[in-house]
Amino acid sequence: MSNSRHNADNNQELFMELDLGAIRTFLAVVDDGHFTEAAARVGMSQQAVSKRIAKLEGDLGVPLLIRSRTGVRPTTDGEAFLPHARALISLADQAAAMLRARRRPLRVDVLGRDSASIDMVRAFYEDSDVDVDIVVSRGAVPRVSALTGGSVDAAFGRTTGALPPGIARVPACLEPIPILVGRRHRLARRKRVRMEELSGLTAWMPGNAGDSEWADYYRLLSAEFGVQIDSSGPFFGRDHIMERVAASPDLITFGNKRQYPVSPDVVEITITDPMPVYPWFLMWHEANRHPSLPLLIAHIKDRYRPFAGPGRWLPDPDRSLFPADPEPAL
């Protein structure tokens, strides 16, 4: 066997025998500058730390540390080994984190616990054996950051336009939007009302943040059908909205009774011709490797029903993303 082949085999054997625990201890000693502080950090006795360092030096065949009365510092070889030691520990920590992530519950951002997204996640949970953690964000910016950073695995919401790099999406559902009115309202005895009949009415929706994806939806609805969206006033909670709507002969609000506290003085009315529907996407980061994520994506794809044409209304920016059913052949 040639000397080069012999040396390569020896090097391979050497690196296979390196103890990550000893390397982590070496880094603690270098960072703290004293064996005593390093021992406290790694939760070992000072004698055990010294033994680990001695073994690592023996495995590498060079001294790594210079001991003195003032503390400890790396030798020249120790300085040369230091960046590689940090890289080894970083890779080991990343590998362990990846495996832990594969065992943890699937984290899904539903945007709100009273919307169609929570029903979709619940159906997925009940149809599978996947453990799920529910997360509630405040909209597009934190949601995308969470997907990119890996703090959530999937998220529901409305998005239009180009997506940030790495983010993928599929249509999830189209949620019908009714109105809520007080019993004194002229429409209160109706079960259904045509969209054109809402023109000129005011929908009171405090808390509709100006830059949120849902506020943008209602701005587009207002522009097309003449329904006034009033987002004025502080948001004191949904009980307060129901009290105001119940007491008013004029106000309406968009939403359903699942989203708002049940009130005997408020009725829910279906909107028709067309029925407004809120578009929900499921989004995820393409680099996410959680083993349950493909199951959720497949579940959502299988249950999605396309946009049903002229009977429903979507804003123009959403229509191309939620194509209608094809016209039946004659």
Beta strands, then each sheet from edge to edge (+ up, - down):
strand 1: 65-68
strand 2: 71-74
strand 3: 106-109
strand 4: 132-135
strand 5: 154-157
strand 6: 167-176
strand 7: 179-182
strand 8: 192-194
strand 9: 202-204
strand 10: 228-230
strand 11: 252-254
strand 12: 266-272
strand 13: 275-285
strand 14: 312-313
sheet 1: 1+ 2-
sheet 2: 4+ 3+ 5+ 13- 6+
sheet 3: 4+ 3+ 5+ 13- 14-
sheet 4: 8+ 12+ 7- 11+
sheet 5: 9+ 10+
end
